[in-house]
Amino acid sequence: MSFRKIKIRTLLLRLSVGGIIISSIVLLSALMLFQKGNIENSLLDGNIAYASKLADTTDLYLDIAQKELEWSASLIHNLNDLENLRHEVDRLRLQSGFFNSVIVVNPQAVVKATSPESLKLVGIKLNSRGSVQALKVKKTFISEPYIGASGNYVVFISAPVFSDNKDYIGYVGGTIYLKKQSILSRILSNHFYSDDTDVNIVSADGNIVFNKNPDLVGTNISLPVDIRNKLRETQKGSFRIDKNNKEYLVGFANIKNTGWSVLISGSSETVSNILRSMVIDSAWFILLIIIIAGISVALVSARISQPLEMLSVLTRLEDNLAALKKIQEINAWYQEADRLKKSIHNNMSQTTNHLAMLSNEAKTDPLTGLYNRRGFDAAIKDHLEDNKYCVILLDIDHFKKINDVYGHDTGDTVLCHAADIIKSSCRDFDIVGRMGGEEFIVFLPNSSLSEACKIAERIRLAIYEFVFPLAGKITISGGVTSLNECENDYDKMLKQADIALYEAKGVGRNVMIASHMGKLTRVET
C-alpha cells in the first residue's frame, strides 16, 4: 500500500502554528549570529566544486581537440597534395566544430591550406606567436592567447606533421576564437549560478581567456602577488578579494592542459544582507522563540535536515556509481526531500551516462562503429600479458579506385559493409578495429596461427562473395602472424603482419599471407 508523503509545510503547521513561525525566525537569527562563516565557507566550497567541474570540462575539450589534430596530422604525409589538404582542414573544422579555423603550414611558416578559405591565408607566411612556437617545438602544444593572423583574439592548438620518412614537414593547427562564438564559449557560458556570480578563465600571464562579457576577454586581471602565486602552485582552492569596496569569495581550479585558472566568484555581501534583513524583521519575536521553540526546533530540524545533508555529502563524491547506490538508500521521508533525491539521482545518472558516452565516442571510429586506433589499443591492453594471440592486418584492394570512380560516399558505404562482414566473420571475443583509411586489424586472443589463418580466409571469402552497392565485387588482402612467431614481441608481430600484408599485395591481392617460421606462405581454404 502506497502512502502519500507528508509535506514539510503541513508538518511544521501541525507542530505549532505560532511555535514554528517563531522557530523559523530563531534559526535565521542563529544563522546570522553563528553561521555566517559556515555559509561563506559553503559558498567557497561550491565555487571550488564548480570551478573544478569547469576545469575538468575544459581539459576534456582541449584533450579531445588535441587528439583530433593529432589524428589529422597522422593522415597527412605530403604537403603538395593541396586538394587533400583542403579536404582535411574542412573535415577537421566542420566535423567536430572544435575549431573556428584550421590551417596547414610548412616548415617555412607558409600556409598551405586553410578552412574557412575566406580567411585568405594560403601562401602567406605566418609570424604569429602560435605559429613560431609550433615550428620551434615540433610537437603538440596549446598556446597562450594572442592576436592571430586573422585579427582575432585566439588560442592556438597544433600538432606536427611528418613525412613517410618521419621527417618534419610542418604542422596542422586549429584556432579557437575567444571573443566570438565557439563550442568552448558555449560550454562555459551555460551555467546556472546567480547573476552575482562571475566566471573567469585566466591565463598564466593574467589575461582573461573567458568571461561572459566579451569586452573583458583579453584584458589583464589585477591580482595580488600572493594570490597569483597561489594560483600557480595550487591545483584548486579559494581566496577572498576586495573589489570596488566589496568582498568577493573566489573558488578556483587549474586547467591541467594549459596552466590556466578557472575563477568562480560571488559577493559575501549577499549572504550578510539576507541574514541581516531576516533578523531585523524578526527582532520582536527573538526573546519569545528562544524559550518556547528552542528544544523542539533543534530536534525537528535535525530530523528534517538529515536527508538533505546526506544528499549534499553524496553529491560531492567523485565515485558517481557509489554515490548513486547510497542515494537510493537515503530515507527521504517528506515530499520535498524525496523530490530532491530523485532529481539528484536522475541528474547524476545522466551525467554518468554522458561521460560514458563521451569516453566510448573517443574510442570508436564514427564511420564504421569499430574501435579506432586509441580504442583498439585500450581493448587489447589486458590481453597483452598473455603469450598466445594472433593478429590479422587487412586492406581493401584498389580502394582508391573505388573512391575515384564512384565517389567518397560509395567508398564510405564500402567501408561500413566491409567492417560488418569482418566483424561477423570473427568470433565474439575477437577484437576488430579500423586502423585508418581502408585498413583494418583483428586481434585474436588465445588463438593459434592455424586458427587465425582460418578466420582470415573466412573474411577474404566473405568479402569476395558479397556484392557491394554500386561498387559491385571487391577483394581484400591480409597478413597473418602470431606472437610465438615474433619472439613474444607485440610490436615485432605487428611489423611482421604488415610485411605479410605487403606480400599479399605484391602477389596479386585477394589473398591472405601468413608469416610462419620466418617464411611467408599463402593461406589456403
N, C-alpha and C positions, 0 to 999 in steps of 0.2 A: 504494500500500500504506500502510495506516494504522498508525503506531507508537503504542504506549501511552506516554503521557508519564510520565517518572520522578517519583517522589515526593521531596520535599525531604528528608524524614527518611531515606529509603533512601540518597540521595546522600551525606548527611553521614555516615551509618554506614559506607558503603563507603570513604570517605576515611580514616577512622580512628576507631574507637570511642572510645578514650581521648582522642585528639587533638581530636576535635570537641566532646566534652563540655567539655574544658578550654578550647577556643577560645570556646565559648559564654560561659563564665564571664568570659573576658578581655573580650569585648565588653560584658558587663554592667558590669564594673569600669570600663572606659574610659568607658562611658556615665555612670557615677556621677561620675567624676573630671573629664571634659572636656565632656560633652554635656548636662549638666543645664540649662544656659542655653538650648541649642538646643531641647530638649524643651519647656521652658516657652514659648519663642517659637512653637514649632509649635502648642502648646495655645492660645496667644493668637491665632495666625493662624486656627486652627479656630473659635475663639469669634467672631472678627470675621466670618469667612465665614458662619457660622450666623446671626449677628445680622443680616447683610446679607440673607440669604435670608428671614428672618422679616420684616424691614423691607419688603422688596420685596413679599412676600405680603400684608402688612397694607396697604401702599399700593395694591396691586391691588384688594384687598377694598373699601377705602374709596372708591376711584375708581369702581368698578362701583356701589357703593351710592349715590354721589352722582349717577351717570348715571340710576339707577333713579328717584331722587327728581325729577330734572330732567325726565325723561320724563313722570312722573305730573303734575308741575306744568304741563307744556305741554298736557296734556289737559283741565285744569280752567280754565274761564273765567268761572264763575259759582258763588258760594258759597251760592246759595239753593236749588239742586237737591240737597237733603240725601240723597236716595236714591242719586244718582250719586256723591256724596262718600263715602257709606258703602261703596258698591261699590268705589270706587277705593282707599280705605285698606285694605279687606280684601284686595283683589287684591295690593296692594303688599306687605303684611305676609306673606301666605301664599304668594305665587308664588315669591319668591326666598329667603325665610327670612333675609334680611339683618338685619331689624329685629325687636326684641321687641315694639315697639308703634309705631303710626303715627298722626299727628294732622293735621288741617287747622285752621288758626287764622286768624281775620280780623284786620284792622289794629288792632282794639281789644283784641287778645290774648285773645279769647273763642274757645273750642274749638267748631268746627262739626261735626266728625266725628272719631271715634277708633276704632282697632282694636288690641286687642280692646275690645268695648263694656263688658266687666266692669270696666274702669278707671273708668267713670262720670265722665268729664271733660267731656262735652258740656255746653255752657252755662257752664262755669267759666272765669273769667278767670285766665290763667296769669301768674305773676310770677317764674317760674324764670329763672335766668341765661341759659339757652339761648334761651328764648322772647323775652326782652327784646332779646338781641343779634340774633336773626333779624329782628325787626321793625325794628331800628335799621339794620342793614347792607343789608337788602333784596336780598341776593344769596346764592348757595350758600355755606355755610360749615360747618365742623366745630368744635364747642365743646370747651372743656376739660372734664374730668369734673366732675360736680356731682350733688347730690341733687335728683332730679326731682320733679314734682308727684305721681307715684305712690309716692314714698318710696324709690325705688331709686337706687342709685349708677349714673349713666348717662353716656354720651357721646351728644350730640345732633347730628344732621345735618339741615340744612334746605335747601329750595330755594324761591325766591319764586314766587308765583302772580300772573299778570297777566290782566286782562280782555281782551276782543277789542280794546278801545281802548288797550291797552298801559298801563292804569292798574294800579298795585299794589293787590291786594285781599287779601293775606295770604301764607301760606306753607304748604307741606307739609313735615312734619318726621318723622323716624324716630329712635327711641332704641335704643341698644344697651346692654343691661344688662351691667355689668362684674362683678357678684358672682353672677350667675346664668348658666345655660347660654345660649349664643348660638353662631352659626357662628364668630364671631371667637375665642371662648374655645376652641372645639373645634379650630380650626386651630392655635392657639398651644400648646395642651396636647399635641398629637400630635407629640412629638419623641422621639428615641432616644438621648439623652445619658444618662450615668450619673446615679445618684441624687445624686452630689456636685455636679452642675451645676444652677445655678439660672437660670431665665429670668424676667426682669422687663421690663415696658414702663413707662417713667416719663414723666409729662407734663412740660411745660416748667417748671411750678412745683414739681416734685419729688414729686408724688403718684404712687403706684403705680397704674397703669391695669390691669395684668395681672400675676398671679402664680398658680402652681398652688395656692397656699393662699389661698382666698377671704378669710380673715380679714385678710390683709395688703393687699388691694385697698382703695384709698382712704387708706391711711396715707402719711405723708411719709417718704421715704428720705433719710437724712442723708449728704450727700456734701460733701467739702471744696470750698472756693470755686474752686480751680484746676481741679478735675475738672468742676464744673458749667460753668465757662467753656469747657472743652474740649468738653463735650457740645454746648454751644450753638454753637460756632464751627467744629466739625469734622464732616464727614459721617459718617465712620467711623474707628475706631481702637481703642486699648486703653489700659488703665491697671491699676495694682496698688493694692490697698487692704487695709488691716488691719482685721479684724473678729473680735471675740471671740478675740483673740490668735492669729489665723490670717491668713496672707496669701492673698488671692484674686486670681486672674488674670481680668480682665474685658475682654471684647471688646464693642464697641458699634457700632451703626449707627443713623442717624436716619431717621425716617419722614417723607418729604417733605411729605405732605399735612397733617400736624398739628404737626410740630416735636417730636414725642415721640422718645424714645430707647429702642431695644431693647438690654438689657444681658444678656450671657451670661457667667456667672461660674463658675469652678471653682477648687478649692483647689490651690495649688502643693505643698502638703504631701503630697499623694497620690503625686506623682512621686518626691519625695525618699524617702518611706518605702519604696516599691517598690525603688528602686535601692539604698538602704542595706541592706535585708534581703537582697538578692541578693549584695551584696559580703560581708556577714558570713558567709553560708552558704558562699561560695566562697573565703574568705580563705586556706584551706590550699593551694589549687591555683594561686594567682596567680603565684608565682615560677616554677613549672614551665611554665605555659601561655605565659608571655612568651617563653621560649626555644624551646619545641617548635612552637607553632602560630602564632606571630606573623605570619610572611610568608604562610603558606598561607591563614590565615583572612582576611587582607586581600584576597588575590586572589579567593578564593571568595566572600567577602561582596560584593565589588563586582559579581561576575557575578550573584549571586542577587538583589541589590537593584536592579539596573538596570531590569528591567521594572516593579517596584513604584514606583521613583522616577518613571519616565516616566508611569505611571498617576496618581500623585499630582499631578504638574505639570499634566497634561491635565484633571483634574477641576476645576481652578481657572480654566480658560479660560472667558471669557464667551461665545465663539462655540461653541455646542454642536455645530453641524454640522461645523465644522473639527475639533473635539476627537474626534468620533465617527470621522471618517476616519483621524485619526492613531492612535487606539486600535487600530483594525484592523491597523495596520502594526507594532504592537509585537510583538516576538518573545518571547512568554510560553512559555519552554522547559520549565518544570516545572509540575506539575499545579495547585498552589495559586495560582500567578500566573495560569495560564490560566483558572481558575475566577473569580478576582477580576476579570480582564479582561472576561470575558463578563458578569459581574454588573454591573460599572460600565457597560459598553456598553448592556446591556438597560435599566438604570435611567435612564441619560441619554437613551436613545431614548424611553422612556415619558414622561419629563419634557418633552422637546421636543414630543412629540405632544400632551401635555396642554395645554401653553401655546398651541400652535397651535389646539387645540380651543376654549380659552377665548377666544382672540382672534376666532375665527370666530363663536362664540356672541354675542359683544359686538356683531358687525356684522350679525347675521341676525335677522329677525323670527321669533320662536319659533312663531307660528301657521302662517304660510304658507310659511316657508322662503326667502322672498325677502330681499333686502337691507333692513335697516331704514334710517332716515334717516342714521345715522352710517356704516353700511356702504356705502350708496349714494354718499355724498359721497366716501368713500375710493376707491370703484371707478372713479368718473369723473374723479378728480383728474388722471390722466395724459393725459386727452383734452381737458382744458380749454384747452390751449395750441394746439389745432387751430383752424382757422377755418371748419370745415364740419361742423356737427352740429345735431341737432334734439331736441326733447323733446315727449312726449305726456303730458298730465295726464289721468287717468281717474277717474271717480267713479261708483260703482254707484247707480243711480236708486232712490229710495224705500227705501234700506237700513234706515232706522229703522223703517219699517212691517214689514219682514221680521222684525226683532228683536221688535217689539211683538206681532206676530201669531203667529209660530212659535217664538219664544224665541231666546235668545242662542246656544244650541248650534247651532241651524239657521243662524243668522247666521254663526257661525264656519265652518260647513261651506260656506256660500256663498262666503265669502272665500277659503277654500282652493281650491275648484274654480275660482273666477274667477282666482286667481293662476296656477293651472296653465294655464288657457286663454290668459291674456295672455302667459305665458312661451312657450308652444308656438306662438303666433301671431307671435312675433318671431323675428328672426334670431339665430344662435348668438352673434354678437358684440354684440348689443344688451344693455343693462343695465337690469334691471327691479327696482324697489323698491316697498315699501309705505310711503307717507308717514304713515300713521296712519288709524285708522278704516276707512272704505271707499274711501279714496283711494289710487291707485297712480300711479307715474311710470315712464316709459320713456325712456331716453337712447339716441339712435341716432347712433353715431359715423359720420363720413364719409358723411353722408346729406343728400340734398336734401329740400326741403319736399314735393315730389311723392311721393318715396319714403316719407316719414313719413306722409303722408296715406293712402297705400295700406295701410300696416301698421295705422294707426289704424282704418280702415274694416274691415279684416280682423278685428281684435279685436272691434269692435262686432257684426259679423255672427256671429262665433263664439259670443259671449255670448248674442246674441238667439236663436240656433238651439239652444242647449243647454238641456236640461230639468234643472233643479237639484232634488235630492232635497227633498221636502216643499214647498219654496218655488216649484217649477214654473218658469215662464218669468220671467226678469228682463231688464232692459236696463241699458246703461251709456252714459254720456255722456263726451265728452272734448274737450280743447282742444289744438291742434297749432300749433307755430311752430318757426322755425329761428333760428340765431344771426345769419344775414345779415339777417333781418327786424328785428333788435333792436340794430343798431349794434354788433354783436360784444360785447355786454354780457350775460353769463350771467344775472345777477340780473334784468335787464330782460326777458330771454327767459322766465324762469320766471313773472314777473308777467304778461307778455302771454299766456302759455299759460293762466294762471289766469283771465284776462279772457275768453279764448275758451271755457273750460270753463263759466264763469258764463253766457255767452251761450247755450251748448248747453242748459243747464238752463232758461234763460228761454224758448227757442223750443219747448219741449215734450219735451225729453230724448230718449234713444235716437238721438243724433245726434253727429257729430264736426264741430267748427267749427275752421277753420284761420285763422290770422292771417297775411294776405299783403298787403304793400304798404299797411299801415295799415288794411286792411279785414278784416272778419270774414265769411268765406264758408263755406257748408256743404260738407262733403266728400261728393262723390257716388261711388257704386260704380263 
